[in-house]
């Protein structure tokens, strides 16, 4: 493979992006498909936000570029990337700048009902951030639903196993011949 490919897994908080990303990676490992995994939520985790970068997009892109550069130097060409808004059009540029202009991008938007997301967040958020996460999750779900590009594969996660969801996500890539 002479070009890079990025599987972008997006969705509201509590939808299962990280868990699905790890299951996709497990299935790729089982099929002996070389790949790298990045949890994009950590690429811009700094406080306070850098001057002139209130949404931490510049620092996130700089970190993505540096980390991907290390993977690419070792010969990796496939990336599994999880982040809430990674599927939006404005994110595509950062992947092409970091990974190459001819990078093939596969967008998958995981969806879940308010009830499902709230249940998952209630189990996960044991600190002081639960109320903020619930509000942000609902807000991001609306934004993603309205603004995800038409070529985005939407995968419902309500009432489904992680293995089943990951199989559907992986099918969108064409990286393996089995599900």
C-alpha positions as CSV (number, residue, x, y, z in Angstrom):
1,X,0.0,0.0,0.0
2,X,1.5,3.3,-1.1
3,X,-1.0,5.6,0.5
4,X,-2.4,6.0,4.0
5,X,-6.0,5.2,5.2
6,X,-7.8,6.5,8.2
7,X,-10.8,5.0,9.9
8,X,-12.4,7.9,11.8
9,X,-14.8,6.7,14.5
10,X,-16.9,9.6,15.8
11,X,-20.0,10.0,18.0
12,X,-21.4,11.6,21.1
13,X,-19.9,10.9,24.6
14,X,-21.1,7.5,25.8
15,X,-21.7,6.0,22.4
16,X,-18.7,3.6,22.7
17,X,-16.1,5.0,20.4
18,X,-13.1,4.0,22.4
19,X,-14.4,0.5,23.1
20,X,-15.4,-0.1,19.5
21,X,-12.0,1.3,18.3
22,X,-10.2,-1.3,20.5
23,X,-12.4,-4.1,19.3
24,X,-11.7,-3.0,15.7
25,X,-8.0,-3.2,16.5
26,X,-8.4,-6.6,18.1
27,X,-10.1,-7.9,14.9
28,X,-7.4,-6.3,12.7
29,X,-4.8,-8.0,14.9
30,X,-6.5,-11.3,14.5
31,X,-6.5,-10.9,10.7
32,X,-2.8,-9.8,10.9
33,X,-3.6,-6.4,9.3
34,X,-1.0,-3.8,10.3
35,X,-2.5,-0.6,11.8
36,X,-2.1,2.0,14.5
37,X,-4.7,3.2,17.0
38,X,-5.0,6.8,18.3
39,X,-7.6,8.0,20.8
40,X,-8.0,11.5,19.6
41,X,-9.5,12.7,22.8
42,X,-6.0,12.8,24.2
43,X,-4.4,14.7,21.4
44,X,-5.5,18.1,22.7
45,X,-5.8,17.5,26.4
46,X,-4.1,20.6,27.9
47,X,-5.3,23.3,30.2
48,X,-5.6,26.1,29.7
49,X,-6.1,26.1,26.0
50,X,-3.1,27.5,24.1
51,X,-3.3,31.2,23.2
52,X,-5.1,31.5,19.9
53,X,-6.3,27.9,20.0
54,X,-9.4,27.9,22.2
55,X,-10.8,24.6,20.9
56,X,-7.3,23.0,21.0
57,X,-7.5,22.1,17.3
58,X,-4.0,23.3,16.5
59,X,-2.3,21.4,19.4
60,X,-4.4,18.4,18.5
61,X,-3.3,18.5,14.9
62,X,0.3,19.0,15.8
63,X,0.2,16.0,18.1
64,X,-1.6,13.9,15.5
65,X,1.1,14.8,13.0
66,X,3.9,13.9,15.3
67,X,2.4,10.6,16.5
68,X,1.4,9.6,12.9
69,X,4.9,10.5,11.7
70,X,6.4,8.0,14.1
71,X,4.0,5.3,13.0
72,X,4.5,6.1,9.3
73,X,8.3,6.0,9.8
74,X,7.8,2.4,11.0
75,X,5.8,1.5,7.8
76,X,2.2,1.8,9.1
77,X,-0.4,3.0,6.6
78,X,-3.7,2.3,8.4
79,X,-5.0,4.4,11.3
80,X,-8.0,3.7,13.6
81,X,-8.8,7.1,15.1
82,X,-11.5,7.7,17.7
83,X,-12.8,11.2,18.6
84,X,-16.2,12.8,19.0
85,X,-16.1,15.2,16.0
86,X,-13.5,13.4,13.8
87,X,-16.1,12.6,11.2
88,X,-16.9,16.2,10.4
89,X,-15.7,17.7,7.1
90,X,-13.5,20.3,8.9
91,X,-11.5,17.4,10.4
92,X,-10.5,15.8,7.1
93,X,-7.9,18.5,6.4
94,X,-5.9,17.7,9.5
95,X,-5.7,14.0,8.6
96,X,-4.6,14.8,5.0
97,X,-2.0,17.2,6.3
98,X,-0.8,14.7,8.9
99,X,-1.0,11.6,6.8
100,X,-0.7,12.8,3.2
101,X,-2.9,14.5,0.7
102,X,-4.0,11.1,-0.9
103,X,-5.1,9.6,2.4
104,X,-8.3,7.6,2.1
105,X,-10.7,8.6,4.8
106,X,-13.5,6.3,6.0
107,X,-15.9,8.1,8.4
108,X,-18.1,6.1,10.8
109,X,-20.6,7.9,13.1
110,X,-21.7,5.8,16.1
111,X,-25.1,6.7,17.3
112,X,-27.0,6.0,20.5
113,X,-30.2,7.2,22.1
114,X,-30.1,9.7,24.9
115,X,-31.1,6.9,27.3
116,X,-28.3,4.6,26.1
117,X,-25.6,7.3,26.3
118,X,-26.8,8.4,29.7
119,X,-26.7,4.9,31.0
120,X,-23.1,4.4,29.8
121,X,-22.0,7.8,31.1
122,X,-23.5,7.1,34.5
123,X,-21.4,4.0,34.7
124,X,-18.2,5.7,33.5
125,X,-18.2,9.2,35.0
126,X,-17.7,8.6,38.7
127,X,-16.2,12.1,39.3
128,X,-17.5,15.6,39.2
129,X,-18.0,15.7,35.4
130,X,-21.3,13.7,34.9
131,X,-23.7,16.6,34.5
132,X,-21.4,18.4,32.0
133,X,-20.8,15.2,30.0
134,X,-24.5,14.5,29.8
135,X,-25.2,18.0,28.5
136,X,-22.3,17.9,26.1
137,X,-23.2,14.5,24.8
138,X,-26.7,15.5,23.9
139,X,-25.4,18.7,22.2
140,X,-22.8,16.9,20.2
141,X,-25.3,14.3,19.1
142,X,-27.4,17.0,17.5
143,X,-24.3,18.7,15.8
144,X,-23.1,15.3,14.5
145,X,-26.5,14.3,13.2
146,X,-26.8,17.6,11.3
147,X,-23.3,18.1,10.0
148,X,-21.8,14.6,9.3
149,X,-21.0,14.3,5.6
150,X,-23.3,12.2,3.4
151,X,-20.6,9.6,2.9
152,X,-20.5,8.9,6.7
153,X,-21.5,5.4,7.6
154,X,-23.9,5.6,10.6
155,X,-23.9,2.7,13.0
156,X,-26.5,2.4,15.7
157,X,-25.1,1.1,19.0
158,X,-28.2,0.7,21.1
159,X,-28.7,-2.8,22.4
160,X,-25.9,-4.3,20.4
161,X,-22.7,-6.0,21.4
162,X,-19.3,-4.4,20.8
163,X,-18.2,-7.3,18.6
164,X,-21.3,-6.8,16.4
165,X,-20.8,-3.0,16.2
166,X,-17.0,-3.4,15.4
167,X,-17.8,-5.9,12.6
168,X,-20.1,-3.3,11.0
169,X,-17.5,-0.6,11.4
170,X,-14.7,-2.7,10.0
171,X,-16.9,-3.7,7.0
172,X,-16.9,0.0,6.0
173,X,-13.1,-0.1,5.6
174,X,-12.6,-3.1,3.3
175,X,-9.5,-3.9,5.3
176,X,-10.4,-7.5,5.9
177,X,-12.2,-10.1,3.9
178,X,-14.2,-11.6,6.8
179,X,-16.5,-10.3,9.4
